[in-house]
Amino acid sequence: MANRLTPEQPDLEGVTCPKVDDARMIRESYSQYTTDESRLQGTFPQRIYFPRTTLEVCSAVAEIAGREENVTISGARTGNVGGAAPQN
């Protein structure tokens, strides 16, 4: 029998991920999150999450999945192919 990894579902009760979900604030203060080193301009996201822990990442992804929305994962936004530029 093959070994299979069965991921455990983390207990996310009480875990929330810091986020910005004010459209005006995102446009005025977080526009750098719509592009990367490619300089391709993406769309403005509805929310920007700032997880500090693995559980906060899980919480954010669960919240996004619950709304069936798209997600763009971004690290330092140093890529040069537009991978960090959100597309809706």
Residue frames as a rotation matrix with the C-alpha (Angstrom) as fourth column:
MET 1
0.581 0.814 0.000 0.00
0.814 -0.581 0.000 0.00
0.000 0.000 -1.000 0.00
ALA 2
-0.155 -0.634 0.757 1.33
0.596 -0.672 -0.440 3.42
0.788 0.383 0.482 -0.95
ASN 3
-0.450 -0.048 -0.892 2.00
0.808 -0.447 -0.384 6.01
-0.380 -0.893 0.240 1.68
ARG 4
0.016 0.503 0.864 -0.33
0.664 -0.651 0.367 8.95
0.747 0.568 -0.345 1.39
LEU 5
-0.957 -0.253 -0.139 -0.14
0.279 -0.681 -0.678 12.23
0.077 -0.687 0.722 3.12
THR 6
0.071 0.996 0.049 -3.45
0.810 -0.086 0.580 13.11
0.582 -0.001 -0.813 4.67
PRO 7
-0.723 -0.402 0.562 -3.35
0.082 -0.858 -0.508 16.72
0.686 -0.321 0.653 5.74
GLU 8
-0.371 0.581 -0.725 -5.02
0.921 0.129 -0.367 17.48
-0.119 -0.804 -0.583 9.01
GLN 9
0.242 0.523 0.817 -7.47
0.493 -0.792 0.361 20.33
0.836 0.315 -0.449 9.03
PRO 10
-0.803 -0.592 -0.062 -6.13
0.362 -0.404 -0.840 23.00
0.473 -0.697 0.539 11.37
ASP 11
0.096 0.789 -0.607 -8.29
0.991 -0.134 -0.018 24.31
-0.096 -0.600 -0.794 14.16
LEU 12
-0.598 -0.317 0.736 -8.99
0.551 -0.829 0.091 27.86
0.581 0.460 0.671 13.00
GLU 13
0.504 0.832 -0.233 -11.39
0.738 -0.275 0.616 28.82
0.448 -0.482 -0.753 15.75
GLY 14
0.786 -0.107 -0.609 -10.50
0.368 -0.711 0.600 32.31
-0.497 -0.695 -0.519 16.89
VAL 15
-0.331 -0.939 0.093 -7.78
0.610 -0.138 0.780 32.71
-0.720 0.315 0.619 14.24
THR 16
0.851 0.525 0.028 -8.09
0.362 -0.547 -0.755 35.75
-0.381 0.652 -0.656 12.02
CYS 17
-0.125 -0.888 0.443 -5.67
0.985 -0.059 0.161 37.17
-0.117 0.456 0.882 9.51
PRO 18
-0.162 0.025 -0.986 -4.97
0.181 -0.982 -0.054 40.92
-0.970 -0.188 0.155 9.44
LYS 19
-0.291 0.119 0.949 -6.45
0.953 0.127 0.276 42.42
-0.088 0.985 -0.150 6.29
VAL 20
-0.722 0.181 -0.668 -7.35
-0.191 -0.980 -0.059 45.65
-0.666 0.085 0.742 4.56
ASP 21
-0.504 0.592 0.628 -10.75
0.831 0.531 0.166 45.57
-0.235 0.606 -0.760 2.88
ASP 22
0.348 0.529 -0.774 -11.48
0.243 -0.848 -0.471 49.26
-0.906 -0.024 -0.424 2.39
ALA 23
0.517 -0.093 0.851 -11.44
0.850 0.174 -0.497 49.93
-0.102 0.980 0.169 -1.38
ARG 24
0.922 -0.159 0.354 -10.40
-0.057 -0.958 -0.281 53.57
0.384 0.239 -0.892 -1.02
MET 25
0.613 -0.726 0.313 -7.57
-0.555 -0.114 0.824 52.72
-0.562 -0.679 -0.473 1.35
ILE 26
0.338 -0.479 0.811 -6.34
0.538 0.805 0.251 49.96
-0.773 0.351 0.529 -0.98
ARG 27
0.665 -0.033 0.746 -6.29
0.700 -0.321 -0.638 52.38
0.261 0.947 -0.190 -3.94
GLU 28
0.859 -0.268 0.437 -4.61
-0.294 -0.956 -0.009 55.18
0.420 -0.121 -0.899 -1.99
SER 29
0.436 -0.681 0.589 -2.16
-0.867 -0.141 0.479 53.29
-0.243 -0.719 -0.651 0.22
TYR 30
0.048 -0.383 0.922 -1.61
-0.201 0.901 0.385 49.82
-0.978 -0.204 -0.033 -1.23
SER 31
0.794 0.306 -0.525 -1.41
-0.537 -0.050 -0.842 50.30
-0.284 0.951 0.125 -5.01
GLN 32
-0.205 -0.951 -0.233 2.06
-0.978 0.192 0.080 48.68
-0.031 0.244 -0.969 -4.98
TYR 33
-0.485 0.078 0.871 0.23
-0.264 0.937 -0.231 45.36
-0.834 -0.342 -0.434 -4.44
THR 34
0.663 0.748 0.013 -1.19
-0.183 0.179 -0.967 45.49
-0.726 0.639 0.255 -7.98
THR 35
0.785 -0.468 -0.407 2.13
-0.456 0.008 -0.890 44.95
0.419 0.884 -0.208 -9.75
ASP 36
0.721 -0.686 0.096 5.55
0.376 0.504 0.778 43.30
-0.582 -0.525 0.621 -9.47
GLU 37
-0.167 -0.902 -0.398 8.93
-0.025 -0.400 0.916 43.80
-0.986 0.163 0.044 -11.13
SER 38
-0.404 0.089 0.910 7.34
0.864 0.363 0.348 42.97
-0.300 0.927 -0.223 -14.50
ARG 39
-0.864 0.170 -0.474 5.48
-0.138 -0.985 -0.102 46.29
-0.484 -0.023 0.875 -14.25
LEU 40
-0.648 0.762 -0.009 2.37
0.327 0.288 0.900 44.56
0.688 0.580 -0.436 -15.57
GLN 41
-0.770 0.425 0.477 -0.55
-0.629 -0.630 -0.455 46.37
0.107 -0.650 0.752 -14.00
GLY 42
-0.789 0.541 -0.292 -3.09
0.549 0.834 0.060 44.11
0.276 -0.113 -0.955 -12.32
THR 43
0.097 0.899 0.427 -6.53
0.173 -0.437 0.883 44.96
0.980 -0.011 -0.198 -11.02
PHE 44
-0.492 -0.188 0.850 -7.16
-0.734 -0.436 -0.521 46.38
0.468 -0.880 0.076 -7.56
PRO 45
-0.722 0.197 -0.664 -7.93
0.345 0.933 -0.099 43.59
0.600 -0.300 -0.742 -5.13
GLN 46
0.343 0.907 0.246 -11.02
0.011 -0.266 0.964 43.62
0.939 -0.328 -0.102 -2.94
ARG 47
0.972 -0.094 0.216 -8.93
-0.217 0.004 0.976 42.68
-0.093 -0.996 -0.017 0.09
ILE 48
0.141 -0.963 -0.231 -5.26
-0.373 0.165 -0.913 42.40
0.917 0.215 -0.335 1.00
TYR 49
0.976 0.157 -0.151 -4.26
0.052 0.507 0.861 39.96
0.211 -0.848 0.486 3.73
PHE 50
0.148 -0.951 0.270 -1.10
-0.692 -0.295 -0.659 40.21
0.707 -0.089 -0.702 5.80
PRO 51
0.916 0.233 -0.328 -0.64
0.022 0.785 0.619 36.81
0.401 -0.574 0.713 7.49
ARG 52
0.233 -0.842 0.487 2.06
-0.940 -0.323 -0.108 36.45
0.249 -0.433 -0.867 10.11
THR 53
-0.432 -0.313 0.846 1.65
-0.602 0.798 -0.013 32.74
-0.671 -0.515 -0.533 10.82
THR 54
-0.985 0.068 -0.158 0.74
-0.065 0.705 0.707 29.57
0.159 0.706 -0.690 8.97
LEU 55
-0.486 0.860 -0.155 -2.61
0.789 0.355 -0.501 29.47
-0.376 -0.366 -0.852 10.76
GLU 56
-0.079 0.440 -0.894 -3.37
-0.100 -0.896 -0.433 33.00
-0.992 0.055 0.115 9.59
VAL 57
-0.784 -0.189 -0.592 -2.62
-0.604 0.007 0.797 31.91
-0.147 0.982 -0.120 6.01
CYS 58
-0.874 0.484 -0.046 -5.05
0.470 0.865 0.177 29.00
0.126 0.133 -0.983 6.47
SER 59
-0.251 0.800 -0.545 -7.66
0.575 -0.329 -0.749 31.36
-0.778 -0.501 -0.378 7.90
ALA 60
-0.314 0.071 -0.947 -7.34
-0.531 -0.840 0.113 33.80
-0.787 0.538 0.301 4.99
VAL 61
-0.909 -0.069 -0.411 -7.52
-0.395 0.460 0.795 31.05
0.134 0.885 -0.445 2.36
ALA 62
-0.704 0.704 -0.092 -10.54
0.696 0.660 -0.284 29.49
-0.139 -0.264 -0.954 4.07
GLU 63
-0.144 0.640 -0.755 -12.29
0.190 -0.731 -0.655 32.88
-0.971 -0.237 -0.016 4.11
ILE 64
-0.484 -0.118 -0.867 -11.51
-0.741 -0.473 0.477 33.48
-0.467 0.873 0.141 0.43
ALA 65
-0.980 0.106 -0.170 -12.59
-0.002 0.843 0.538 29.97
0.201 0.527 -0.826 -0.55
GLY 66
-0.523 0.827 -0.208 -15.84
0.643 0.223 -0.733 30.45
-0.559 -0.517 -0.648 1.33
ARG 67
0.126 0.531 -0.838 -16.61
-0.226 -0.807 -0.545 33.41
-0.966 0.258 0.018 -0.94
GLU 68
0.417 -0.054 0.907 -15.39
0.732 0.612 -0.300 31.53
-0.539 0.789 0.294 -4.05
GLU 69
0.900 -0.192 -0.392 -13.09
-0.319 -0.903 -0.288 34.43
-0.299 0.384 -0.874 -4.94
ASN 70
0.658 -0.752 -0.047 -9.78
0.300 0.319 -0.899 34.40
0.691 0.577 0.435 -6.78
VAL 71
0.857 -0.478 -0.192 -6.55
0.071 -0.260 0.963 34.63
-0.511 -0.839 -0.189 -4.81
THR 72
0.636 -0.767 0.083 -3.14
-0.020 -0.123 -0.992 35.93
0.772 0.629 -0.093 -5.84
ILE 73
0.786 -0.462 -0.410 -0.27
0.566 0.273 0.777 34.82
-0.247 -0.844 0.477 -3.62
SER 74
0.657 -0.572 0.491 2.50
-0.033 -0.673 -0.739 37.36
0.753 0.469 -0.461 -3.32
GLY 75
0.390 -0.634 -0.668 5.82
0.921 0.256 0.295 37.28
-0.016 -0.730 0.684 -1.53
ALA 76
-0.210 -0.586 -0.783 8.27
0.505 -0.751 0.427 40.10
-0.838 -0.306 0.453 -2.14
ARG 77
0.801 0.597 -0.040 6.75
0.220 -0.357 -0.908 40.88
-0.556 0.718 -0.418 -5.58
THR 78
0.000 -0.895 -0.446 10.19
-0.513 -0.383 0.769 40.58
-0.859 0.229 -0.459 -7.18
GLY 79
-0.052 0.041 0.998 9.04
0.617 0.787 0.000 38.27
-0.785 0.616 -0.067 -9.98
ASN 80
-0.610 -0.242 -0.754 9.31
-0.338 -0.782 0.524 39.56
-0.717 0.575 0.395 -13.52
VAL 81
-0.952 0.299 0.066 6.43
0.209 0.478 0.853 37.73
0.224 0.826 -0.518 -15.21
GLY 82
-0.505 0.788 0.352 3.39
-0.602 -0.614 0.511 39.32
0.619 0.046 0.784 -13.57
GLY 83
-0.396 0.333 -0.855 2.62
0.410 0.898 0.160 36.51
0.821 -0.287 -0.493 -11.14
ALA 84
-0.655 0.126 -0.745 1.99
0.720 -0.192 -0.667 38.94
-0.227 -0.973 0.034 -8.27
ALA 85
-0.905 0.398 -0.153 -0.31
-0.424 -0.872 0.245 41.21
-0.036 0.287 0.957 -10.31
PRO 86
-0.516 0.761 0.393 -3.91
0.122 0.520 -0.845 40.31
-0.848 -0.389 -0.361 -9.40
GLN 87
-0.899 0.324 -0.294 -6.21
-0.355 -0.146 0.923 39.49
0.256 0.935 0.246 -12.30
ASN 88
-0.440 0.821 0.363 -9.96
-0.386 0.192 -0.902 39.23
-0.811 -0.537 0.232 -11.85
